[in-house]
């Protein structure tokens, strides 16, 4: 714990950093869940605007952060996703230089 002018301050805990591949996978999972929910309500997601579905999916993802954890685990364990992750990390290292 750090102090600032005699006041005890706690160090903020930063959320875990997820790779872009995990974000894309989490968005896809959220979109599928939202589409299933819409179908359960008797609506036709295919007839809805994609932007509307994605807005609902992003809201769902904000409320259910565990989807990001699930997507990150899938990326770490899946060989196909692991190659995408390695490619993304190499690109990020090149941009840092």
MOPE-V243479 format. One line per field, one symbol per residue. ss: DSSP state (@ for helix, = for strand, . for the rest). phi: phi as a letter, one per 20 degrees, with the letter a starting at -180 (. if undefined). burial: + if it has 16 or more other C-alpha atoms within 10 Angstrom, else -. A space follows every 10 residues. Layout:
ss = ???
phi = ???
burial = ???
This chain:
ss = .===..===. .........@ @@@@@@@@@@ @@@@@@@@@@ ....@@@..@ @@@@@@@@@@ @@@..@@@@@ @@@@@@@.@@ @@@@@@@@@@ @@@@@@.
phi = .dcclndfce ffeeffedfg ffffffffff ffffffffff enedgfeeff ffffffffff ffecffffff ffffffeeff ffffffffff ffffffg
burial = ---------- --------+- +++-++++++ +--++----- ----+----- --++-+++-+ +-----+++- ++-++----- +---+----- -------
